């Protein structure tokens, strides 16, 4: 039984594809005499001529046409086997902490686009109170956090200002003599805190009538007319709730949104992900505040 060395078949394919012994030698990084010797050896093993010497240039004989077709198939399988044996790069899971209402349909889209450029990256998105998520970042349990705060952030890779607003559903009937019915994530949420502070400052009583951890559930409660809620204007979906600018409720402060990345590890990947998330989450009318560009923030780290 004759075993044909695959390097002989690869040389034949290079000669035919490049139509030149010299170019084939260059592409294979060998000398031209070595290419000629390999073609002669292949013909000797097969006991037939593969190249038509009577034709101009590099031309295959009828047998050579058959051989090269099989050679391409054989080398394709050979290369697939080699690829299977290659060590696969380790996957990387990026842990992302983000307010629940910032997830929406946009974040998965940007993560999908990011993964097309970094196919070995996996994502673990954690929704919840921004203070808890930021603490998890400091403790090494998050790689990236989208953080909302009344105070301007320090050392954020990206930073912008989010306008807040009261929202209600179409069926809400607010009794101005009764406590304001609040729909909320709970006391750990920055929206809850600024709502309560604004109501207290205005001398208005409130009652937490509905509490949930999911923005979809909270939106359903708002749409059903259970109460009012505070959120950022840029996250309001008109099909689920309505911004209430001219209602009998007090004005609300703006919030600062910062994107922070953990120190150490593959910081380049984290920063590129932060850039991608900022591009989709930042309100279209908002620009990066002066002095807080990605480069400046990176230098601050």
ABEGO torsion letter per residue (X at the ends): XBBBBAAAAAAAAAAAAAGBAAAAAAAAGBBAAAAAAAAAAAAAAAGBBABBAABBEBBBBAAAAAAAAAAAAAAAAAAAAAAAABBBBBBBBBBBBBBAAAAEAAAAAAAAAAAAABAABBBBBBBEBAAAAAAAAAAGABABBBBBBABBBBGBABBBBBBBBBBBBAABBBBAABBBBBBBAEAABAAAAAAAAAAAAAGBBBBBABBBABAAAAAAAAAAGAEBBBBBAAABBAAABBBBAABABBBBBBBBBBBBBBBEEBAAAAAAAAAAAAAAABBAABBBBBGABAAAAAAAX
